[in-house]
Amino acid sequence: MDTMQSQSVLSDTTGLSGVYEDLRQVQDAHGYVSAAEILKIAERRKVHVRDVHTVASFYPHFRLKPPVPVDVRICDDMTCHLHQSHALKATLERKYAHLPEVVRVRDISCLGRCDHAPVMALNDRYYENLSLTDATQLIDHEIALRDSERGHHSAPPRSPEERGFAIQCDPYAGGERNYALFRDLVAKRNTDETLAKLKEGELRGMGGAGFSTFIKWEGCKRSIGPQKYVVCNADESEPGTIKDRFILQYLPHMVIEGMMICARIVGAQRGFLYIRHEYELQAEILREELERVRAMGLLGKDILGTDFDFDMEVFVSPGGYICGEETALMEAIEGHRAEPRNKPPRTINSGLWKSPTALNNVETFTHAVTILGKGGDWYRAAGRPGSPGVKFVGVTGHVTRPGIFEVPMGVSYRELIYDYAGGPPAGREVIAFAPSGPSSGYLPASLLETPLDWDKVKGLGSMLGSGAVVVCADNACMLDMALVAVRFYRNESCGKCSPCRIGTQKLVDLLESWTRGEVRAGDQAMLKDLSQVLRLTSICGLGQIAPAPIQSVMKHFPEMMREHLEDRHCRAGVCFGGAV
Amino acid sequence: MSEHAHDPNALMSVTIDGHEVQVPHGTTVFDAARLAGVPIPTLCHQQNQTPVAVCRICVVDVGERALQAACIFKAEPGMVVKTDTEPIVQARKTLYELMLSDHPSPCLRQQQSGDCELENQAEAAGVTEVRFNKRAVPVLAADDSSASIHVDFSACILCDRCIRGCAEIRNNNVIARQGKGYFTTIGFDANEPMGNSSCVSCGECMVSCPTGALTNKKVLGGGRLYPEDTPNVYSVETEELLELPVFKGVSGTFLELNAGSVVKRVFKAGETIVREGENGSTAFYILDGTVDIFINAPREHVSTEKARPGLFTKMRSLLQPKSQQPREEERATPSHIRIDAPVDLPYGDPIAELHTGDLFGEMTCMSFYPRSATVRAKTDCVMLEMLRNVLDVMQKNKTFRAQLEANYRGRALGTHLRSVPIFANISEEFVDVLRDRVELLRFAPGQVICEEGGPADAFYLIRIGFVKVFQRRGLDDLVLAYLPRGGYFGEMGLLQGGVRTASCVALDHVEVVRILAPDFHEMLDRFPDVRGHIEATAAQRTRENVILQQRASAKTESTPLQQFLEQGLMDAQSLLVLDLERCTRCDQCVKACADAHDGVTRLLRDGVRFENYLVATSCRQCRDPRCMIGCPVGSIRRRNSLEVIIEDWCVGCGLCATNCPYGNITIHEFDATGNATALQSVQTDKDSSNTNKVRKATSCDLCHDLAEPSCVYACPHDAAHRVKPNEFFTQVLGVDLDKEAAFVGKNR
């Protein structure tokens, strides 16, 4: 049995896979990646210069020009926006306008810390629950530092995540995390029986699609190929989505064991746990756990004396929401631009390096372990009648106790928002909520009794998604919130297909003109055409879903929209120059 | 997707808009529709490229939630496809509208040939207005750096056809997408301007492009090189060109578009093909035959001396061979004269032969320098004569590059290396060692070859073109030198601690020979006298640079003083000044100058003004000696004292005279016997057929053999004076310039 420390299968010498490590090293050493360094990387890896540059220029994490000494980036996506991050950013921009050579204030996409909004990245370190005073102090301190002291990669400060409740889904809770389920499966080789248990537990894809996990794993098992892969999508980047961060931090053993079990079932030899680069702490925790598993002899060749070989590694994403799209994620691992592929082929037949690949969300792997450890009956019964299972849900926005909660399926959104997350701040009323970040669109407060149930939320033209509940109180403007959501899609569009690349920008243009009170006669017809073309012709879910926020606001908040379009009135006082 | 194995010969039935058609398994919906006679519009799909399905124009309804791109979606047995439902037609219209909203209509392609696929398809689809806002910020400025292809990013719809043309069809792999989302564009290599990239100008991208994003650049207005029916000039068919190895891999359509820019010419033995000093814009490639290439002008320079004493005191200009008037030269006489051909001419007997497969006139063609030598057919010859767009294609062609490099390594590297004085003594054996190790690199105008402060990792010899050597001083560049063909650089950094002491940038189309640091050091170790020479040269260059830097950093509060310093007057030895308050513009000075110099004046009365003085000097030693740029034979250069001198193999083309901003260089014409002919024009509009005349460049000599310059002597108004600059301007400015200069030097 091979107990040596595992090497990454990604090449550190030639080809494009592993190219991000080179780019990161250069950026760490020089602060940015120059054209000359790109040439060197291409020469060393024996690839074309254009192949390195096309990748380096795709991921905003890589700077191709020397950075300003103090790089201030403020998230202004849904939850941070609800916490006035736009005003914070505008104030900081004004405050440091006289130091253009030293300070740059700009946007950054959602950092997955919505429960601590607003969030700032200062020279790649993250600061949470930020007030203007805090931000100013931090920035002034950074300015005062001499160049040599200005680390670009010091460890980010963390806030305690513990919320003092016991996690129910962990079969190892209170005991030794000894991977007994995996050991048992390897010893007994009862893959069909194991699959049947997952079917019985009615496990669904927890990344948002809600697709049956049993069908996916069985499909991948049947798919023929000498090499197969298991991939865990831990790239959660959608505004409001923070649950995977919690799971990765507190239940790393379940995620890893879930992947190992999946590998044994589908016959994969290699696994990648694809994590967003901003989750530095979680990546560290996962690497430590992997070393522990390896020390137990559960990874490597001839595991537990059988002929089963499997090893896995943590793959740190070069960044971008689009990497969460499964085929884009695979492109990223292969060292390409994270552009979603045309489907078919499906990834269970032709995924990573064209090999059969089982890709699932963090929570899906976690719950596979729950079902196998505690039984399908326990899992189903853990939910409210008619809605089997449990779910991790993040509740953020206009609530007094934002956070991540493990809840039974079937619980109502009212309970989630009021009982779990403390309800809106005093004197405020909830007017809307997004069941799952921008992708689900917004639902009105009148639908708060809706249960957390895949089919029931879908029936409302929305989706349960990844369980990223964002709450808007009556001081939010829903047109503004639609614009914020659409801007996110515009910023995160990969640019591969023309409807999404151009359409999301034109949609932002249109909504921005509405918030300025510029409404033209054909605007509504134009919005309809634009929404149609995005939904029907975009290659992937990002473009297809991009019109959802404004469509849902048009549908559920007609009076508010009428006031904007006809009366030039914004009751929240946000539009028409009302906000900063 | 179906994973069942199919009988490879079995057909399946697919229905497209009600037409049933039998197609093989694996057929795309797009191809099935074509077979069914149903055309599906598309922008990004081409039959000879792998489908990418990014434009989404070809979307069809295959019964799924979203529409699918027909170009990539595989048909399945029994599939029913609809291509023209209302939602599809509307979605297509909106897609055209989206693309048009950021597209300059009519784009260049539409203007040139009316075949912009986007504009034409949109019109056919009934798109009459564009409702969306235009792009607020232009995506990227147009890129005009390539000699043959114009890039207009605003017209690009990111269909990836050029990318696939470049990679899949030609295997060149230069173009890729760069950036992300709405700010994605195409890019060349690491986002270089196209002309600076490794693009070989095969033209495939331009032929693949559906819009005006990549269009053909016509040179000289797209006209033909010669009128039709010119004797001995024949048009060449594209097929004939494509059969030549040097055009292998080039797009035929692209060559057709440039058909007028290359012709075949036939010369009889003894016929002159080009003449030294003439202007031109073409290069020649010898398809068959042998030519002589030589410099006709005598290797002599203009010398002015006092004539016999007589009634009038006059100066007399003569052509003097170097041997008769040894010039004080700090650097050894070069053994070879560099010309615009793949050979160097021996100094003593400047003639060489070129053969089938040789190219000459590259610098004239690419950068419009005058012809550096005369070429005469030795045998009957057949040539391709071409303009720069075609030359560019050929020069970048892999086959031609290989041939050119082999020739260079085989026969030119040795003489090239040894004609650099410091390498004069290296052995043939060591040249053999270097032959396989040196690299030939090309640089486009403006491209940086090496950067001040960067690692000194190589030594460079210039094969073609001009290199500007400079140091960055705040916003200004301090030009240390313009190095011509045959020049070399990089030794300073290699000898002094491994850091580049200056930046070097290509002024025009430049090719350099790179000798890497280990080879360079090996050379120094094996040939101690080479080391001695190089160290002496490096020390000399250091001294020169210090003087230049002192001058450059001489910034003061006083504007007139600033001007004085900037104009380099501080360093001049002797100046001629005309007091403009006294001067009546009678031109007696000009006449006197002409009288004194065989009827050719060297004084132009509209020189640089300083306060109320017009200043004429022998050489201003400009910070930016533009006279040196472009000399086809490299015969004008800086002496070690920084004075500009004109070497005796000047071919009299007049380019330096045109380039000198102060009018200090003039062209003398002599008859073939060496006597200056009277009253010749000083400008460069010479009669090129006048072959018994010899032209040489010269600059004002302040009549140094006379007691007083003729112009001063002749001035009836006491307006002209010969002065020592510092004394004179100390009075004018009220500043002690010697002290000031010392101060400036100290505080550098």
Interface residues (C-beta under 8 A of the other chain):
Chain A: A35 I38 L39 H48 V49 R50 D51 V52 H53 T54 S57 F58 Y59 P60 L64 S223 I224 G320 R337 N342 P344 P345 R346 N349 R490 N491 E492 S493 C494 G495 K496 C497 S498 P499 R501 I502 G503 T504 Q505 K506 D509 L510 S513 G522 M526 D529 L530 Q532 V533 R535 L536 T537 S538 I539 Q544
Chain B: M1 E3 V52 A53 V54 C55 R56 V59 A66 L67 A69 I72 F73 K74 P87 Q90 A91 K93 T94 L95 L98 M99 S101 D102 R131 F132 N133 R135 I157 L158 N173 V174 I175 A176 R177 Q178 G179 K180 G181 Y182 F183 T184 G187 F188 D189 A190 N191 E192 S198
